């Protein structure tokens, strides 16, 4: 969960183009690593590194789906609904409000970061 994650790690993830792309894509629907690789135009190894980091900070959730043939597939979904950053007495406090993210919020989030 983000409360257990170092604020510097959260800031680094949100500054990372690939991590933001994964969050935006998985805010629309659950996606497999292969789907993320295709949609976000990154290698599978990059997808796995970023999804691991995003999961560690509670920004992404992995779950297992079973297809009609009985195959187990890991799918990812964004947990980010709201991220609050407060600075008090020289200490950063980063809190995550988890839940489903609307498409409009994901677009605004992406636009914000691309505009920096």
N, C-alpha and C positions, 0 to 999 in steps of 0.2 A: 504494500500500500504506500502511497506517496508520503504519508506521515512518517514512515520509516525510511524513506529515501532521502539522501543528501540533497538539499536544494540545488547545489551545483550540478548534480546529475540530472535533475529535472530541467534546469536551464539549458544544459548541454543537449539534452534530447530535443527540446523544443526549438533549439537553434539548428538542429540537423535536418536538412532537406528530406532525407529518406524517412526519418521518423515521422515528420509532419505529413508526408505523403501517405504513409501507412495509416496514421490516425484518420486522415481525411477519407481514405478509401473505406476503412472499416467502420466509419461512422454511418455509411450508407447501407451496408449489409455485411454479414459475416463473409469472410474470404479465407481461402486456403493460402498457403505460402506460394504455391504456383500461380494462383490468380493474382496475388499481390506482386509477384515478380513481373508478370505480364503487364498488369495495369500501371504499376508504378515505374516500370522500366528500370529494374535493378536485378542483380544476380540473386539467386536463391540464397547464397551464403550471406549476402547483405541483408536480405529479408530476415533470415534466422537470427543474425546478430542484433538487428534492431528490434525484432519482436521480443527477444529475450530481455533486452534492456527496458523496453516499454512495459513488459509484464512485471519486471522487478520493481518498477516504480508505481505499479498499479494503474497505469494509463491504458493498458490493453489487457484483454482477457482471452485466454485460450480455452477451447472446449472441444470435445470429441463428438463428431457426428458419425453415424453408421449408415452407409448407403444400402440400397436394396440387395446388393450382393453380399452384404455383411462386412465390407471393408471399413476399417476405422480411419477417419480423416480428421486431422486437427484443423479447426477453423478459428479465426481471430475476430474479435469485435472490440471497438473502442469503448472504453469505460468513461472517457472524459466528457463531462457535461459542463463543468465549470472548474476553473483552476484559480485559486485566490492566493496571491502572494502579498504578505505583509512584512514590513521591516520595522522592528521595534527594539530599541536598545542594542543596536548593532547585530541583531539576529534575524535571519529570514525565517518566516513561518509559511510553509507551502501546504495548502490544503486542496484536496480533490473532492469535488462533488461528482460522484459516479452515477451513471444512468445512461439512458439512451440519448443520443445526440441527434438533433434535427439537422437536416441537410443545410438549412440556412446558416446555422451556427458553424458548421464545418466550413462552409464557403467563406464566411466572415473571418474565421480563424486563419484559413489559408491565405486570404487576401491580406490580412494584417501582417503575417510573417513575410510574404513575398514583397510587401511594400517597404520592408526595413532595409 
